[in-house]
Amino acid sequence: MFSRLVLPSVLLAGLLPIMAHAADRPVVVELFTSQGCSSCPPANAYLNELAKGRRDVLALAFHVTYWDRLGWKDPFSLATATDRQAVYGRRFGDGSYTPEIVVDGATSAVGSDREQVGSAIEHAGRDGQTAAAVKMTKNGEQVSIDVGAGSGQGRILLIGFDHEHVTAIHRGENSGRTLTEANVVRSFRNVGQWSGAALRLNERFPEGQDAAVVIEAPDGRIIGAGRLGAGGST
């Protein structure tokens, strides 16, 4: 049976700003990958497409360290990436593996499974929570982060990333291949706590060509995100 919920016009008008606000931020897509992993290139290619083709998605490639001992040391591997994935692994109960994609801190999937990841992205874009607006402005070697007022709390994470790297792989499982990888995370740090009140933070610009901010709720879900755009601001 088909049913339709009809809302009073006053109530609907009151919801519109909230729905528009929720649509403003990008869906955060985190790929955990390694240049030493032979099953990762298809997931890398998918993330490349998301990074270059969808402004409604903040696509980030976190290169983990645990493949480094198996023949090829990934020049972009970060201990902080390995640690972040381990936290997700404990939450989701699936451990750490590559390639893994986590969408908005809420859903985990094999990174090359386009159908499952795509469905998770669409769900997050439609139903994901946005607790506060995030804006960023670059001023020389500094970046200003403005988080608006809202309901909730979370830690503020500053992420530095490079737009693209092309790497010839000489050893390991991908030996002989040349990998093109987008939005490679180069740095990742906690810069503060948001507790519902509007605030501004001034931080040194992170390592990387570009920067983004994510607000992570205590349960690990993403409740806010922003990135620098053309001209140095969102």
N, C-alpha and C positions, 0 to 999 in steps of 0.2 A: 504494500500500500504506500502510495506517495503522500507525504505530508509536508507542509510548509509552515515554518514558524513566522508569524507576523508580529512585528514589534510595534508598539506605539511610536508615533513619529518623534515625540519628545525624547524617548529612550534611545531610539536609533540615532538621533542627532547627537546625543551625548556620547555614543560609542564611536562615532566616526573619527574624531581626533585620535582616539586610542588605536584604532585599526590602522590609520594612516601612519601614526608614529611607529607602530610595530613593523611596518613595511619599509621604513627608512633605512634600517641597518642591513648590512649584508649577512647572509648565512655563512657561518664559519666552517670551512672544510679543512681538516687537518689530515694530511697524508703522512704516515710513518713509513719510511722507505730507506733504501741503501743502494749505493752503486755496486755493492758486492752481491746483490740478490738478483738471481736470474729471472724471478717471477715479477720483479718490480717494474720493468720498462713499460708494460701496458698500463699500469696504474699511473706511472709518471706521465705518460701521454695523455691520459684522461685529465689529470690535474692541469697539465699545460693548456688543454682546451678550456677548462673552467676559468683558469687564470686570465686567459687572453680574450675569452668570448662572453663572459658573464659578469657584469658590474654588480649584480645582486648577490654575488658569491665572493667571499674572501678566502681564496685558496692558498694554503700554506704547506710547503713540503718540509717536514721535520726529518732530517737524516739521523738515524740512530747509529750507535757505536758497536753493537754486538756482532756485526758482520766484519768489522775491521780486522779481526785476527784470522780471517779465512782467505787470505791471499791478496786482498786489495783494501787499502785503507782509504775510505771515503774522505776526501778533503773537506767535506761540509758536515761531517758527523759531529754531533754535539752531545755531551753527557746530559745536558738539560732536556734534550729531545728523548733520550732513552728513559730518563726519570719520569717525564710527562707521560710517555706511553705506559710505563709500569703502573702509574696511578690509574689510568684508564683500564688496564688489564685487570687490576684488582676489583674495580667497580663493576666491569662487565663480566668478569669471571672467565675471560678467554685468554689470559696471559698476554705476552708480547709476541707479535709476529709481523712479518712484512710480506706484501704491502697491506697495511690497514688504513682505512679512512674512518675518522670520527667526525660526525656532522653535528655541529652546535653543542658539542660536549654531551650529547644525549643518545646517539646511535652509532654503533660500530658495525663495519662491514668490510669484507675483502675489497681492497682498493681498486681492483680491476673489474669488480662486479658493477657495471654501469647501471644496470636496471635497479639494483637495490640501493646504490648510492644516490642515483637520480631521484628515486622515490623518496628517500630520506631528505634530500635537499628541498624537494617540493613541499613535503610535509612541514619542514622547519620554516620555510618561507611563508607558509600559510598559517601555521599554528604556533610558531616559536615565540618565546617571551622576549619582550624588550622592556627592561625596567627603567632605563635612562638613555638619553641621547649622548653620543660621544662625538666630540670634534677635536681635530688636531691641527696645529699650525707649526711650521718649521721656522725658526728664527736663527739663522747661522748654524752654530753647532748645538743649538738647543731645540727642544720640541715642547710646545705647550699642549697640555691635554685638558680639555674641558669636559666634565661629566655633569649632566643636568640633574635636576632633582627628580626623585621618583620613589617608588616603593620597593624596598628590598635592600640587600647588601651583597657585597662581593669584593674579591681582590681585583686590582687593576694590573693587567699584564701588558708590558710594552715589548713589542716584537719588531726586530729588524730583519729585513729580507732583501735578497737580490732578485732582480727581475728575471734573469735567465743566465744559465751556465751551460756551455757545451764542453763535454769532457771525453777525451779518448781514454778508454779503459784498457790497461795493459796486462792485468792479471785477474785471477779470480773467476767467478762464474760468468761474468760479462766480458771476459777478455776478448779483444778484437772489435768490440762495439764502441760506437760513439753515442753518448747519451746527451740529449737536450732536456734540461730540467728548468721549470719555471718556479718563481716565487720561493726560492731556496732560503729557508730561515738561517740567519747567521747569528742571531742573538735573541735572548728571551729572558725577561726578568720581571719580578714583581716590584711595582713602584708605589703601591699604596693600597689603601682600603677605602671602599665607597660604602656609606651607610645610609643612603637615602637623600642626603643634603647635597646640593650643587657644590662642586669644588673644582679648583684648577691646580694642576701640577706642572712644574717646569723641570724637565729632565734633560740630561745630555742626550743628543741624538744617538740612537743605538747603532751598533755595527750593522752595516748593510746599506744598500742604496735607497731603500724605502722603509716606511714604518707603519705599524698598525697597532691598535689597542683593542684588547678584549677584556670585558668584565665577566668574571667567572663566579657564579654563585657558590655557596658552601657545598652544595651537592654536585658540583662540577659542571653544571649546565651553563651555557653561555647566555647571558642576559643583556649584553650590550657589546657593540663593536663599532669601530671606525678606523679609517685609514687616511693617509695623506693622498691628495689627488694632484692634478696638474696645478702648478703654481705654488705647491708647498702646503696646501691646506685641503681639508675635506670639502 
